[in-house]
Amino acid sequence: MEISVEVDSNIICLKLAGSLVASTLDAVKAQVQKLAERKYIHIIFDMNRVDFVDSSGLGMCISTARELDAISGGLVCCGLKENVKKLFAMTRADQKITVTATRTTAFDHLFAKIQDAAKL
């Protein structure tokens, strides 16, 4: 699993490449934990180069979304390949995690969430 990090305002984009499976989750979890400790709580998983996701990978996405939501953050997964998109739909994970087609749409979604929180 390759992970590259991009920062834009208070939104972090983790560009993932490879397979999101049990044996690769520790690296992703560790990266998310470091970011949360630094108060980066709005995260995008750019999955454009993720070829395969197993149940462990799907579970990690769901738990990350829940954890970030609990601290007023958010997770958006974008760029899902067709097989990964089908897995998200079949398991209804796409109802628990925001999924967008493009990174731009993911940024727009999180930016709007940040602005809404600032109004409160």
VENKA-V447273 format. One record per pair of residues at least 24 apart in sequence whose C-alpha atoms are under 10 Angstrom apart, sorted by sequence separation. I is the first residue (numbers start at 1). J is the second residue. D is the distance in Angstrom with one decimal. If there is no record, write none. Layout:
{{I	J	D} {I	J	D}}
This chain:
{{1	25	8.5} {3	27	8.2} {41	65	10.0} {74	98	8.7} {75	99	8.9} {76	100	7.2} {77	101	8.6} {78	102	5.6} {79	103	7.0} {2	27	8.9} {3	28	7.5} {43	68	8.5} {77	102	9.1} {78	103	5.9} {1	27	7.9} {2	28	9.2} {5	31	9.1} {41	67	9.3} {42	68	7.4} {58	84	9.4} {77	103	8.5} {78	104	9.1} {1	28	8.5} {4	31	9.9} {20	47	9.3} {41	68	6.0} {42	69	9.1} {76	103	9.0} {78	105	8.3} {79	106	9.5} {3	31	8.7} {12	40	7.0} {19	47	9.7} {40	68	9.6} {41	69	8.6} {52	80	9.9} {78	106	6.5} {10	39	8.9} {11	40	7.0} {12	41	8.1} {13	42	8.7} {14	43	7.2} {15	44	8.1} {16	45	6.8} {17	46	8.7} {18	47	9.0} {28	57	9.7} {48	77	9.5} {50	79	8.9} {51	80	8.9} {52	81	8.7} {58	87	8.5} {76	105	9.5} {77	106	7.4} {78	107	9.8} {10	40	6.4} {11	41	7.6} {12	42	6.3} {13	43	5.8} {14	44	6.0} {15	45	6.1} {16	46	6.0} {17	47	7.0} {18	48	9.8} {19	49	8.7} {20	50	6.9} {41	71	7.5} {42	72	8.7} {43	73	7.9} {44	74	8.3} {45	75	7.4} {46	76	8.4} {47	77	6.7} {48	78	7.1} {49	79	8.1} {50	80	7.5} {51	81	7.1} {53	83	8.8} {54	84	9.1} {58	88	7.7} {66	96	8.4} {76	106	6.0} {9	40	9.9} {10	41	8.0} {11	42	5.1} {12	43	4.8} {13	44	4.6} {14	45	5.1} {15	46	4.7} {16	47	5.5} {17	48	7.6} {18	49	6.4} {19	50	5.6} {20	51	8.1} {21	52	7.6} {22	53	9.1} {25	56	7.9} {29	60	7.8} {33	64	9.5} {36	67	9.7} {41	72	7.5} {42	73	5.0} {43	74	6.3} {44	75	5.7} {45	76	6.2} {46	77	6.1} {47	78	5.9} {48	79	4.4} {49	80	8.3} {50	81	7.4} {51	82	9.4} {52	83	7.5} {53	84	6.4} {62	93	7.0} {65	96	7.8} {66	97	8.6} {75	106	9.0} {76	107	8.5} {10	42	6.9} {11	43	5.8} {12	44	6.1} {13	45	6.1} {14	46	6.0} {15	47	6.5} {16	48	7.5} {17	49	4.6} {18	50	4.9} {19	51	5.6} {20	52	6.2} {21	53	5.8} {22	54	7.4} {24	56	9.7} {25	57	6.7} {28	60	8.9} {29	61	9.5} {32	64	8.1} {36	68	8.2} {39	71	9.7} {41	73	4.6} {42	74	4.8} {43	75	5.0} {44	76	4.8} {45	77	4.7} {46	78	5.1} {47	79	5.3} {48	80	5.7} {49	81	8.0} {51	83	8.1} {52	84	6.5} {53	85	9.8} {55	87	9.1} {61	93	8.7} {62	94	9.3} {65	97	6.3} {7	40	9.5} {10	43	8.9} {11	44	7.5} {12	45	8.7} {13	46	6.6} {14	47	8.5} {15	48	7.9} {16	49	6.4} {17	50	4.9} {18	51	5.9} {19	52	4.8} {20	53	4.7} {21	54	5.2} {22	55	8.2} {23	56	9.1} {24	57	8.5} {28	61	9.8} {40	73	8.2} {41	74	6.4} {42	75	6.1} {43	76	6.6} {44	77	5.8} {45	78	6.3} {46	79	6.0} {47	80	5.5} {48	81	6.5} {51	84	7.5} {54	87	8.8} {58	91	9.1} {62	95	10.0} {63	96	9.7} {64	97	9.3} {65	98	8.6} {76	109	8.1} {15	49	8.0} {16	50	6.3} {17	51	7.6} {18	52	7.3} {19	53	6.0} {20	54	6.6} {21	55	7.5} {22	56	5.3} {23	57	9.4} {26	60	9.8} {39	73	9.4} {40	74	9.9} {41	75	8.1} {42	76	8.3} {43	77	8.7} {44	78	7.2} {45	79	8.7} {46	80	8.0} {47	81	7.7} {50	84	8.2} {53	87	8.1} {59	93	8.8} {62	96	6.8} {63	97	9.5} {75	109	9.9} {76	110	7.7} {15	50	9.1} {16	51	9.9} {17	52	9.7} {18	53	9.2} {19	54	8.3} {20	55	9.2} {21	56	5.9} {22	57	6.4} {25	60	7.5} {29	64	8.3} {36	71	9.3} {45	80	9.6} {52	87	9.6} {53	88	9.4} {58	93	7.7} {61	96	9.5} {62	97	6.4} {74	109	9.5} {75	110	8.1} {7	43	9.5} {20	56	8.0} {21	57	5.0} {22	58	9.8} {25	61	9.9} {32	68	9.6} {55	91	9.6} {61	97	7.7} {62	98	10.0} {74	110	7.0} {20	57	5.1} {21	58	8.4} {22	59	9.9} {36	73	9.3} {47	84	9.1} {73	110	8.6} {6	44	9.7} {19	57	8.6} {20	58	8.0} {21	59	10.0} {22	60	9.2} {5	44	9.9} {21	60	9.4} {74	113	8.2} {5	45	9.8} {20	60	9.2} {73	113	8.4} {74	114	9.3} {20	61	9.7} {72	113	9.2} {73	114	8.2} {3	45	9.7} {4	46	9.7} {72	114	9.0} {3	46	9.7} {73	117	9.6} {72	117	8.2} {2	49	9.5} {2	50	9.5} {1	50	8.7} {48	101	9.4} {44	98	9.7} {45	99	9.6} {46	100	9.7} {48	102	8.9} {44	99	9.7} {46	101	9.8} {47	102	9.8} {48	103	9.2} {44	100	10.0} {46	102	8.4} {47	103	9.5} {46	103	6.7} {45	103	8.9} {44	103	7.9} {46	106	9.0} {45	106	9.2} {11	73	9.8} {13	75	9.8} {44	106	6.8} {11	74	9.6} {12	75	9.7} {13	76	9.4} {14	77	9.7} {15	78	9.8} {43	106	9.3} {44	107	7.7} {11	75	9.9} {13	77	9.7} {43	107	9.1} {42	107	9.3} {44	110	8.5} {43	110	8.1} {42	110	6.6} {42	111	8.7} {42	113	9.1} {42	114	8.3} {13	103	8.6} {13	106	9.5} {13	107	8.8} {11	106	9.9} {12	107	9.2} {11	107	7.4} {8	107	8.8} {11	110	7.4} {10	110	9.4} {11	111	7.7} {10	111	8.6} {9	111	9.0} {11	114	9.3} {10	114	8.7}}
